[in-house]
Each structure stands twice: as C-alpha cells, then as structure tokens.
C-alpha cells in the first residue's frame, strides 16, 4: 500500500483494448475485487460526513479479506471520499487501484491542464487508458477486475450515489452475473434503484431484477454493509449474495462466539417491493438491533444448557464406569469414592442443566420478530407527521419488549 500523500504508481496502456496483465501492471492476482462506483460530483457536506464512516469500515473489511479495491482513480466525488477513508485507517487500508482515461487526469506532479483532475494520492496504482472522455476507461476497468479476481475469486460492486457513467458500468457488471451492493440514502442512481424507480424496459432495470443485488440504507450503519461485503468477498464465485441460515451445530461450543448480525429479510427484498422500502428501513433501524441482541442471548443460554447436558451425560457415564470398577475391585476403596463423586456431579449437572436455558430471551426474540413484520404489514403512512408518530411508537414498543417482564399467555 502507498505512503499517504506520495501518489500512485502510474501504469499506461498502449491502446484502449490492450490486454490487462496483473503482473505487468504490478497488480496482485487471485484476490477478491471490490469495484466502487458513484458520482464524480462532490457530495454535500452532511452526506459526506455520513458516508465516510461507512467507507472506512468497508475498506477495513476489504483489507481483512485481502481484497483489491478498484475505483475511477481521479480525486473527485466518491473516489475522493475513498481516499479520505483510506487515509484515516493509518496505513491499514487495502490495495487501491484507479482506472482512468489518460486525457482527463494529471498523472504526474504538474498542475492539471484545463479539463483535467488530479489522481487521488492515496491510491497504490493508477492504470491510465488512452482516451479523452470519462467512460472510455470502463472496459479496461472491468478487464482489471478480471485480472485481479480471475475465475476463482469473487468480484463485488458497491454503488454510492451514481450518475449516467455509473449506470453504464453497472449494466456491464451485472451482465457478467456479479453481485451488487447498493448503498441507499446516498441519492441519485442508488436511491433510484432502492425505490424501484428504474424504467421497466431499461437494461439496468432488467439486470437488477434478475441479478444478485442487495440494498442497505446508509442510516442502518456500517455493520450491515460490512456483513454483506464479508459474505461475498469471503466466498468463491457462484456463491449466493445472501447466505442461507446455517444448520445448527451438533456439539455445543465450549467457548461461545456471537454470530454476525444477519438481515431479518433478504436485503434484495426491497427491490421487489419498493413500497415497503421506508417500512423496512425503519424496522431495520429500530427493531433489528434489539432482535439480534435477544437472539444472541437466547443462543448463548441454549449453548450453555446443551453443554451442561453433555457434561451431565458424561458424569452419568462416569458413574456407571465407577460402579463397574467397584464390583470388579471390591476390596479397593477408591472405586467407591469415585462412584460417589461422579454420581454427585451427574446429579448437580442435571439439576443445573434444567435451569440453564433461558426461555424468556427466546420469547422476547419472537415478540420482536413479530413486531418487525407487523410494522411492515401496516398501511403506508399518510404524511411525514404520521410516519414520525409510527417511528416513535415503534421505538417505544421495542423498549417495552426488551425490558418488561415476558408474558407467555
């Protein structure tokens, strides 16, 4: 990775259709790839302040997955935010590669000419494609993704905002049967996709409906975005964007590890039912965190009870073995001592195991899940005032279910 502020190593293609060879360009091979698309226009200050923590978490997760992040390279718009997020990671960001038309960027330290912009200094490598218009670099960008990921590693696209150039790039990306993560709440194309506002006959609309697309709202926080990112980049090509619920473990775990948060409903569900987009967003903000907390608590108590049951069975087996030894070694005192100890341990573990499981947490989790879907089933709010009232009522209901005594009637 580069030292902050030193600028990327520039690699120039001889012609726009030149083969992209990772080794010749100094790029890694056989790694997951994350292509970031968005608008070249600078976002407003409030939106940038909200997007930056998400991008920071995205880059940190990409670094953990040893992924390569590919952008437009120019120090404008979303790519500028990517550079800022990388710089805030203090040298722990992933490999950043920019692909841009040579006639639109100032590659060296000189002042940009008219119509040119600088390359982002926090990128590691800049691949410059012969051309004088934005969009001419898109085929080379996807060949770069192919060169990095190959046929054995996944390639994910992240859309933040977006313009007509991003729209054309997504058509190419989804046409290759690759997954897309849309960050709703960032405006322009991202919100258009999330709200189901694409023209039904548009190529992008067809590909979005038939492809692997997840929608996560910006207000839902970085954890939801990172969960989708890790799920894709940690898999091989062909794996589904949305993971199925794993089967329960046969043996209890001695050391409990809380599972990662999972969406209550498929993140692509909003694409099929755009009228529920606001309700899904509100439920994900208010109900989903509390639901995950209760589900983790229920899983922890269940694992503890299962572990105690296994230990009680082992102690019972030890009691039977001790009794056999006492019969066999009738003149020895120690088998009787062992029999008494193992019998007492089995009895204590059996009693403790009966109270090891906490049914209240399971009931709370089911009540919160029911509240989630009840909110989705309610008629749409008539105006903003009614929507705010419903949001307050939902938060109050969540607090009540989390802290009040559980009713099982």
N, C-alpha and C positions, 0 to 999 in steps of 0.2 A: 504494500500500500504506500501511497506517496506521503511525503512530509508536507504538512499543511502549508499551503502558500507557494510551493515550488512549481506547481503546474504539471500537467500531464505530459507523458512521453507521446509525441506525435508520430503516427504511422499513416502514410499516404498510400492510397490505392492508385494503381497506374490508370485504371479506367473504371467506370461505374459498375461494370459487370464482372470485375475481377474476382477470382476465387478468394474466399476468406480462409486462410490457413492460420490456425491459432498460434502455432509455434513461430511462424514468420512474423506475426504481429506482436509477439511477446505476450500472448494471452494464454491463460490456463485452459486445459481441456478436461472433459469428463466431469464437469461440475454443474450443479443446478444453476439455472439462469433466472433472473428477475428483471423483466423489462418494465420501466416506469414511463408511462405516457401521461401527458397533461397539456396544459396551455402554455404558450410562450409569453402570454401577458402576465405582468406581475399581479399576484392576488392582493386583495386588500389586507390591511394590517391585522384585523381581527381574525380573518380566515387563516392567514399565515401563522399567527400565534397558536391557533388550534391544530393546524396540520403538522407543525414542526415536531411536537412530541410523538405523534404517530409515526412520522418518517424516522425519527430517531429509534423508536422501538423496532420498526421494520428493518432498518439497517443492522441493528444489533442482532436481530433474529437471523438475518441473512448471513451475517458473519459466523454465527454459531453453526449454521448449516453448510458453511464453506461455499456459499453461493457467490456468483458474479452478478453485479447489478449493472444494467445497461440502460443508458439514458441518451438524450439528444446532445449532451455534451456542452452546449452553449450555456453561459452563465445568465440565464433569464428564466422567468417563470418557475415551473415546478423543478426544473433541473437546478436552479439556484437554491431552492429550498432543500433539495437533496444534498447539495454541497454544504449548506449550513448545518444540517442534521449530522452529516459525517464529521464535520469539524468539532461538533460538541461531544463526540464519542472519544476524543483524546487518543486517536491512533488505533482504535479498535473497530474500525469500520471495514466492510468487505471490499473486495476489489471492485472499483468503479471504472466503467468503460463508457466513453461517449462516442457516438457516431454522428457526424455532421457533414454537410456539404462544404467543400473547401472554399467556395466563393462567398460564404456567409459568415465565416468566423476568422478572427485574427489568431493564427496558430502560435506565433512567437510573441516576444515581449513588446513588440512595437504597438503603437496606437492603432486601434481599429479604423479602417477606412470607412467611408460612407456606406451605410447598409450592412456593415459587419458588426459582430459582437465578440466578446472575449470567450474563450473556453473557461469552464469552471476549474479553478486551480486545485480543487480537492479531488479531482479525478486522477486515476492512475495512468490511463491510456486514452488517447483520442485517435479515433480512426476517421480520417478525412477522405471523403468521397468526391471525385470530380463532379462539380455541379454548382449552379448559381442560385438555385431556388430551394427553399425548405420543402421537404417531401421527397426530393430526389435521392436522399440518403436512406430511405425506408427499406428498399430491397437489401442494401448492404447491412442494415441493422439486423434484419432477420437472418441473413447469412452468418452474421457474427453470433447471434443466439445459437444457430445450428452448430457453429464451430465450437462453441463453448460447451453446450449441453450434449451434443452428439445425439445418438439414438438411445442412450442408456440413462440419461438424467432428465428430470422434468424442467419445463420452462413455463413460468407464470408471468402474466402481465398484470400490472397494477395501474388502474386508471384514477387520476386525481383531476377533477375538472375535465378539461379536454376541449379541443376545437376540431375543425374540419380535418386537419392533418392527423390528429389522434383517431378520428373516426375511420379514416382510410387505413391507418395502421392496425386498428382492431379488427377490421374486416380481414386483413391478411393474417393476423394472429389466430383469430377464431376459425378461419378457414383451414388452418393447419391442425385443428382439433386439439388446441391447447387451452388450458383454463385461464379464466379472467377473474380478477377481484376488483370490484367497483367500490370506491370509497364515496358513498353518498354524502350529501351535505356540503360538497366542495363546488357545486354549481355546474353550469354548462352541460356537457355531454354526460357526465357521471350522474347528475340528477335526472337528466332526461331518460337514461336507461333505467334508473331506480324507480322512476314514476311511471314506467311503461309508456312513455311519450314518443317512442320511435314509430315512424310510419310502418304499417304492417307489411308493405311491399318492399321496404328498404332492405338491402342486402344485410346490413348490420342487424336489423330487427330479426330477420330470419335466423341469422347465426346466433344471436343472443338467446332466442327461444330454444334452439336446438343444441346449443353448446353447454359447456360447463362454466357457469357464471355464478359467482357469489356476490351478494350485496351486503356491505356492512356500513352502517351510518357512522359518520365522524364522531357524533356525540356518544356513541357506545363505547368509545375508548380504544386504546391501542391493543388491549388484550385480545379483543375479538379479531382484530386484523391479524395479529401475530399468530393466533390459533389457526386461521386458515392458511397463512403463509407456511407455518411449520408443517401442517398436514400435507401440503403439496410438495414443498421442497424436500421433505424427508422421504418421499415416496419415489417409486420408479415411474417412468412414463406409462400411461394407460391406467394408472390408479385413479379412482374417482376423487373429484374435488371435495366431496362431502363424505367423511368417513362414516361407516356404519357403527352401531353400538357394539363394542367388543363383548364377546361371551364372558360370562363370569368365570373367575379363576376357580380351579378345582381345589387347590390348597390355600388356606389362609396365609396372609403375609405377616411375618413376624414384625417387620418394620413397615408401617403404613405410609403410603405416599399418596397425597391427594391428587386426583386426576385433574387434567387441564379442563377449564370451562368449555362446555360444548353448547352450540346453539340449541335453543329449545325447539325451533323448527329450522328446516333447511334454509341456509342463507340465500338460496336462489328462489325461495318461495315467493318473495315479493315481486319477482319478475312475472310470475303467472297471475298474481292477484294484486295489481298496483294500488287498488282502492284500499287495501289493508296496510299500505306502507307506513302511514302515520301511526296506526294502532300497534303494528309490530315494533316500530321504533320506540314508542312509549313503553310497551311491555318489556322490551329488552333493557331499557334503562332502569325501570322501577322494580320489575319483578325478577328478572333473570339473575342478578347478583345474589339476591336473598335465596332464590331457589337453589342455586349452586351451593351456597353455604350450607343449607339444610341437607342437601343430597350428600355432601361430603361428610357431614356429621353423622348421617344415617349409615353411610358406608363404613365409616370408622367404627361405629358401635357394632355393626354387623360383623366386621372382620375380627373385632375383639371377642365377640361371642363365639364365633367359629373357632378361633384359636383356643379359647378356653375349653370348648367341647372336645377338640382334638387332644388337648393335654389331659382332659378327664378320661378319655378313652385309653390314652397311653398309660395313665396311672392305674386304670382298671386292669389293663393287660399285665402291668407290673404286679398287681395284687394276685392275679391268677398264677403268675410265674412264681411268686414268693410262696404261695400255698403249696404248689407242687414241690418246691425245694424243701419246704418244711416236712412234707410227708416223706420225701426221699432221704433227707438228712435229719431224722427225728431226734438224734442225740445232740444236734448242734443248736445253740440258742439263737444265732444271728438270723436264720431264715424267719423266725417268729417276729423279731424286731423289724425286719424288712417288710414282712407282711402287714404289720400294724401301721408302719409309716406310709406305705403305698396305699393301703385301704383308707387311711385318714385323708391323704392327699386327693384320692379319687372322689371321696365324699365332698370335700371342701370345693374342689373344682366344679363338680356337678352342680352344687348349690349356687356358686358364683356365676357359672355359665347361664343359669336360668334367668338371672337378672342382668346379664351382660349386654343384651340387646336393648336399645332404647327405642320403643315403638313411637314415642312422641315425635322424634325427628322425622320418621317416615311419614307420619300423618301431616306434619307441617309441610313437608315437601310436596305431598299430593295436593294439599289445600292451595299451596302457592301455584302449582301447575294448573289446577282448575281455575284459579284467579287469572292466570295468564291467558288462557283460552276464552274465558268469559269476557275479558276485555276485548279480544279480537272479535268475538261474536256480537258485541254491542253495535247498534246502528251508528253510522258516522256522525260526528259532532256537527251541529248546525252552524256554529261560528267559533271564533277563537275563544270567546269567553266560556262557552260550554266545554271546549277542549281543555282549557286550563282547569276548570272545575273537575273534570274527569281525571286529569292528571293528579290533582291534589287528593281526590278520593282514592285513587289507586295507591298512592304513596301511603295514605292512612291505613288502607286495608293491608298492605304489606307489613307495616309496622305492627299492626294488631296481630297478624298471623305469626310473626316472628317472636313476639314477646308475651302474648297472653297464654293462659293455660289452654291445653288442647282438649277439644270436645270430640268424642268418638260416637256421638249419637247419630 
